[in-house]
Amino acid sequence: MEMKKLLEDSDNYLMHTYNRFPVAIRKGRGMKVWGTDGKEYLDFLGGVAVNCLGHCHPKVVVAIQKQAQRLIHISNYFHIESQTKLAKILVDNSFADKVFFCNSGAEANEAAIKLARRYFKESVGQNKFEFITALNSFHGRTLATLSATGQEKFKKGFDPLVPGFRHVEFNNIEAIEKAITKNTCAVMLEPIQGESGVIIPDPDYMREVRKLCDRHGILLVLDEVQTGMGRTGKLFAYEHYGMAPDIMTLAKGLGGGVPIGAMLATDKIAAAFEPGTHGSTFGGNPLACSAAIATIDVLLEGDFVLDQCRRMGKYFKKRLEEMKKEFPSIIADVRGMGLLVGMELTRDGAPLVKACMEKGALINCTAGNILRFMPPLIITEKDIDHLIDILEQIFDQLS
Ligand SMILES: Cc1ncc(COP(=O)(O)O)c(C=O)c1O
């Protein structure tokens, strides 16, 4: 379709929920994508931390093709081999004993909120329902996950929200302690705040939160929708902190590009969900689960991809730190863990995203002035050098 016509049709037929660039992407392979006009882009956005193995990884493609020929969808009234297999892989590689599958990050967090509340009401017999979450957090767009989200800008016009959410300063253990009441059922946090600008807490913070939850007999829910599936150099970010949650949510990278979410919990807590208490028509669908199995197989094969992520994360940060020295009036901070990397600017970042795109690189700007990079974990030094060249050209013109 001609670009002008596509823009017109999109405007006419789609709800205007996204600010889209006037570019349509038709094809992707590894680190690269191509627009309908044939223009090539190096992808440091990765579908917002989704394409962990790059675009169209051959093993994921073959898994999808094979499964599509056999069975695409079947109801959860039946056992689904790939769903059970995927659950076992996740359990074998995490703190958790049981998994519930859904289709997105918001749905995984919804499931976590419901499970924590039901655990206290039905299993423990206490009317605890309140969540403590962090200011500047992001947990999704459904009503409950929006209520959990600690950013007012996403909530405007959607009142009344779901009651039972208190927001406290991130990386401040006293703030959580002060907010705990007899009604508190859980603390819910991102191990690294992604959407609000790659905010990494002190390593002690997460361990202290764990201890605090144990002391008060409340649950700890970690939203690893963005940090999970190897993004930070370990399969799950909580592993960096030497602690584990009671409930964890996943989505984004889990299916290597195919929509799938998961909520994982220990046996004791998971037992609060009985038949009929929660569900999802598409959750754990054979096609999505086959894609996820193939994705995790590649992610965990000989630790190669995770090791690559750790090494490239270090290299990327080093190159960005060098840039910070070169452009101190433009770059305020560089931070990151693995390949979730942020560059805080002293100015608005949107024009830089546009300039990068013109020069053939896709990046993201979040929270107004933070450039966020979430490239596929298979990235190489050459790809990073290419982006640094582009950024340097743009920054040279600014300074
Ligand atoms: C930490 C976190 N939680 C939840 C979500 C919501 O995920 P989804 O858009 O798949 O519903 C996001 C999305 O960016 C996220 O970053």
The ligand as an SDF file (V2000), in Angstrom:
LIG
                    3D

 16 16  0  0  0  0  0  0  0  0999 V2000
    6.9640   -3.3200   33.9430 C   0  0  0  0  0  0  0  0  0  0  0  0
    5.7710   -3.4310   33.0380 C   0  0  0  0  0  0  0  0  0  0  0  0
    4.6610   -4.0150   33.4970 N   0  0  0  0  0  0  0  0  0  0  0  0
    3.5760   -4.1580   32.7150 C   0  0  0  0  0  0  0  0  0  0  0  0
    3.5490   -3.6990   31.4260 C   0  0  0  0  0  0  0  0  0  0  0  0
    2.3170   -3.8570   30.5790 C   0  0  0  0  0  0  0  0  0  0  0  0
    2.5340   -4.8380   29.6320 O   0  0  0  0  0  0  0  0  0  0  0  0
    1.5460   -5.0020   28.3790 P   0  0  0  0  0  0  0  0  0  0  0  0
    1.7130   -3.7880   27.5350 O   0  0  0  0  0  0  0  0  0  0  0  0
    1.9970   -6.2760   27.7160 O   0  0  0  0  0  0  0  0  0  0  0  0
    0.1720   -5.1210   28.9450 O   0  0  0  0  0  0  0  0  0  0  0  0
    4.6830   -3.0670   30.9130 C   0  0  0  0  0  0  0  0  0  0  0  0
    4.6950   -2.5410   29.5340 C   0  0  0  0  0  0  0  0  0  0  0  0
    5.4920   -1.7440   29.1430 O   0  0  0  0  0  0  0  0  0  0  0  0
    5.8370   -2.9440   31.7320 C   0  0  0  0  0  0  0  0  0  0  0  0
    6.9380   -2.3500   31.2820 O   0  0  0  0  0  0  0  0  0  0  0  0
  1  2  1  0
  2  3  1  0
  2 15  2  0
  3  4  2  0
  4  5  1  0
  5  6  1  0
  5 12  2  0
  6  7  1  0
  7  8  1  0
  8  9  2  0
  8 10  1  0
  8 11  1  0
 12 13  1  0
 12 15  1  0
 13 14  2  0
 15 16  1  0
M  END
$$$$
